[in-house]
Amino acid sequence: MSLNTQLVRSLKAPARPVWEEQPSKAGITAKSGFLALCCLGVLGPLWIVIVTSLSPKPVIDRVGGLVVIPQGITFVNYTELLSGGQVSRAIMVSVGVTLAGTVFSMAVSVLAAYGLSRPGSLGHRLFLVIMMATMFFGAGLIPTYLLVQSLGLTDTYLSLILPSAVSVFNILVLRAFFMGISPELTESARIDGAGDLRILLTIIMPLSRAVLAVISLFYAVGYWSAWFNASIYLSDQDMMPLQNVLIQLVQKNTANPTGLQQAVRTGQLSALGLQMAVMVLALIPVAVASPFVQRHFKKGMLTGAVKG
């Protein structure tokens, strides 16, 4: 082997510490097999749900349950679900609550984290201790419900946002990230006459895009997947978000929450196919948003968790 060939291979090979041995073929095969099993365990159920939602009713009846191998494709379940009724309303409710809740939660979290990250802010240590105490001690369900009821938030969309609007863990991650930003930048801006709000909007937030994207995804997924608040604070079925409609559909094993029970009774639609279609609709936003934020996870979470 020539010297040039060795040099090219050494440049292409990834850097490895001198004390770390080269992996054996058996080790690489075992790791690849384990990762393949993990992917199969994640993608397998998702495949079954999607295939069942797209399968015609005769195929589902013939199989007697979930469909693994496609035997025909139909979009009738999705067209019926999105043609109106409770599922369409539930999707709009979930989208509205997720957007409004994420914006509100991020605004409060960023302002709180910025205030707690400034060493000279008034009482920041006391507020930090109080907020951290809420991570270990809670009032409980009944006092929380009585508080929401006394504020007149029951049977309103605010009850889906305000009781769980702020996560102390997310504030601590943001605070740690903000504290890792060079203080010379903020001091120079302050000398030029910039106030705290201008410093936050023009310096801190542009430098924190990674962690802001990750925390926004956390809040958005939390609001989109939430069902407990709606189950205890809402009594109007028309106000229920998508996750609660999905729970009703799965628990009752009928299409009653969607207004399609007549089509199921007459054999036009499959209740199992409708259930799987609602599951797919509930998974689409998270599956679409995650790849765009994935590249920020390492920088946003690890940096925010280590610094400070």
Buried (B, 14 or more C-beta within 10 A) or exposed (E): EEEEEEEEEEEEEEEEEEEEEEEEEEEEEEEEEEEEEEEEEEEEEEBBBBBBBBBBBEBBEEBEEBBEEEBEEBEBBBEBBBEEBBBBBBBEBBBBBBEBBBBBBBEEBBBBBBBBBBEEEEEBEEBBEEBEEEEEEEEEEEEBBEEBEEEEBBEBBBBBBBBBBBBBEBBBBBBBBBBBBEEEEBEEBBEEEBEBEEBBEEBBBEBBEBBBBBBBBBBBBBBBBBBEBBEBBBEEEEBBBBBBBBBBBBEEEBBBBBBBBEBBEEEEBBBBBBBBBBBBBBBEBEEEBEEEBEEBBEBBBEBBEEEB
